Amino acid sequence: MKFDTLSARELDPSLLQQWQALLGSRPCYNRPYYQPAWYQLLATLRPDTRLTLAYAENTLCGLWPHQAQHHHFNPGLAAPLDDYQGPIYSPHTHIDPAQWLAASGKRYWRFRHVPAAFQEFQAHRWQDTYTQWMDLEGGYNAYCARLSSAYNGAKARIIKDAETQERKIRRAYEHVEFQFDNRDPSDFQHMLAGKSRQYLETLGPGHDIFAVPWIREVFERLFHTTADAPFRGYFGSLKVDGQLIAGSFGIAAGGVLQFNLLWYEPEFARYSPGTQLLHGCALAAASHGFHTLELGGGDYDYKARFRTHTMPTFSGAVSRPAALAQAHHRLLKARWAIRDSAWVKRLRHG
């Protein structure tokens, strides 16, 4: 196995074609975060974006996009935005994760949301996670039928709730407007500001991702990408009497819309605007050419109720030497045990 590391400007049409071919080797690669367009967008904003290539008998068999910002530590490509991580390689190819690290000049990679299908990473797993999505193949009615199968043929509760809340909000306001693809810049800025406030109020200072210039610029560029682009952002919105009360944003590629964020005005919580917004997206997705709405990871009730499928993933770390990640894992497990202990919980809740 031979390796080479390139900068973004060295990504030529031939390599792009080979990248696309590798994406067809696993179903999990049918997500925007594995697309070359995602890498190319980040490369325009982060000069440290790199691509490590793996060759077997002079044939490209794998590639790993990553950031070269830290000499010894690899934070992964676009962390903390990416819901899917890991190299792109055929399941018929065996590449030890430590080989990727060595080839890219790194000693440590803390990863999250690596698909469980990546068998080589199993030995480095710390925690089991998952991602989830809405299967809209065949349209909205087919999606509802899949949900109903989990309710013994009855209409799924989340659909009933969304329809009930829609009737409720239409009685309270004269004009209710849902848009699957809102292109209004002022509405988009309103949503970003609202999401920033939510981060600050719920997580505190230092957790507002939109305060990081390159992250905000990623969203800005995706939003302003032309409507006919194969890789772009979609801003969904819900308004009442002209006021924006909920918004969603996702990255679209190859019939998949990967949601990145969902926001709503707290004062309208009684109408479940987030639920209404996702239901509206499910209704409109097929007409916009989407067969999958990817909800990402996280134990959120609304995701569990809307999803039709889950895929196992896991988090962990790879290091050179292996003892480094093992020691870090032991330290974190001790911290997690203290955090989850009954004594600490009593202190938190008085």
Secondary structure, DSSP 8 states (H G I E B T S, - for coil): -EEEEEEGGG--HHHHHHHHHHHTT-GGG-SGGGSHHHHHHHHHH-TTEEEEEEEETTEEEEEEEEE-SSSSEE--TTTTS-SS-S-EE-TT----HHHHHHHHT-SEEEEEEEETT-GGGGGGEEEEEEEEEEE-TT-HHHHHHHHHHTTTTS--HHHHHHHHHHHHHHHH-S-EEEESS---HHHHHHHHHHHHHHHHHHT-TT--GGGSHHHHHHHHHHHHS-TT-SSEEEEEEEEETTEEEEEEEEEEETTEEEEEEEEE-GGGGGG-HHHHHHHHHHHHHGGGT-SEEEEESS--HHHHHH-SEEEEEEEEEEESSHHHHHHHHHHHHHHHHHHTSHHHHHHHT-
